[in-house]
Amino acid sequence: MTTNPPSSHTDDLVAVTGATGKTGRRVLAQLAARGTAARPLSRRSSTPFDLEDETTWADALRGATSLYLVVPFPLADPVGTFGRLATRAAELGVRRQVLLSARGIGQPGMELFTAIESAVTEVGTATTRLRPTWFAQNFTEDVFEPAIRRGVLRLPAGDLRDPFIDAGDIAEVAAATLTSDAFEGQAIELSGPRVLSFRDAATIIAASGGVPVTYEEVDADIYRRELIADGYREEDAEVILGVLDLLRDGRSAHLASGVQDVLGRPPRDFAAYVTDAAATGAWRRSAAA
């Protein structure tokens, strides 16, 4: 794996699935900064794209040299869908595919992502797999944000620890791998620069001045009910609890060098992300919305 950021291909056209999501929209911004042409893909994009409607795939992928793949949930047949999509992309001339996967591939509880990786890589087109830890943005744009606004991050997390990564770092790595041959076929582990507990995260958020928040341990049944009260479906709440369970053996409590290896710089610290989020009023905006 190289330690220098690669040069972009000037003739690239990158198709970006999940274009409105946490990483997709940041990947588009990174590609724009590189001067790389990109085609955002979603149900509402100018070129409509629906993972569950294969009639939309050809127009969305035609002319693209690279493809950024994000797995949305729920999806009726994620393994079959991504295998067919990767195959269709290769048939249409896509040279590079970058799959946003997850840490822990091959371990118990990760069977779905393991199968998706296999389905995509078996196509034959060089596929780079990005395997990040939990996103720092989960505290401002996703599952933990409502609890933080209420002032108490309540989780059945115990001593679970994770080196939370900024989605901006994931996007920058994705843009680099989408526009270079240097990383083809690699599995790149991505993490933040230090391992933190959820109690640590709450302490850092409170110290940032963004919102006063504390951490409180609760059992899984209480947390399930609170997720449902926040608008999550029961099956989605079970997925979130399942992911927390996966971390209980400490499998994610270690650092990875992927950001440094690809970009030649260290990953962004969680505290820096939180400071910027607080300065831009992330939790205040949400509370007023």
Steps between C-alpha positions, in 0.01 A plus 500: 500500500641834399567779748451779249167638375462384139444721199153502348427380148386799297249294301320352799125508541403370841149375567411548869217297653349622824568850370294674769632292791765563764790382287353538150456875511847541649651279230340725239654806668844336508478405134398856411801631691722269292342619176361153433168465320236322707148375451288500817263206512181477704129463438478880470817566297486644149593151379258292709649197675319246712682194634176305494415598141756349266354687202663817640850357521625523141438873452641572845823309438561558130825688438619475860857389564459451876212416733453576869275243664308560822275232651167649613274327749246358482551325165309185407797312349820693571744223406329415170437865418861606546630199312278584202581872521876436504464266205294751301750776577788287372306419185452873438872570530537613862869438582502561875246430771535623856270336755427664835502193721557466875758392752495136612456322167515124549416517870183364666210738455643652181370236263294744293781745426739210443263357240451839333877547472532156344218565254662821379860379486410176319396701194861540392519878483760632743308592815632701792325436829492777762445364850439788742415513868193684632448846354548810715198633309279249682509754784377790285313358202373161609407262778658672804402856410150510660634374832779757500249778440309375806821524703546132586666246272327185624645175363547136598866550410689424821872515428463473122771701329554606140735736310219707344588628153396823329293425189701774330811281531312205352388717210850629431637144500214393273574782254867401492425134436234578239747698291815286521607150405731483803244350739314257276410174669598617847302489823576822688426521872406852613475643851540818696827569688394384848268251664215650702213372710154644455543664840818663366305621197232661717768670711671641188167627362414669831844663517461639148228739612261367240253347742514381862479121491584210728520125444260260670504121483161339431395147418424388146121492541486863614727606215286311249190687618680835481617432144144418396378818672758692294341365182700185428317191387520201732714306251741796468528522879596131504774565243645782713494281810661222301787725394559601861506132595765436235734746672478335842797271435724802438535420130489869402718638778812537286639753255546464124751678277287533185455878504873556547589238238275645230509873574841541661352667809346384827124467538303782656447478875148463637546811714582710193186378328288574807650849539407588142153347538440707814627818331256454214211441741435138398298406807338842534376485141357156557327607817337793322396298193 
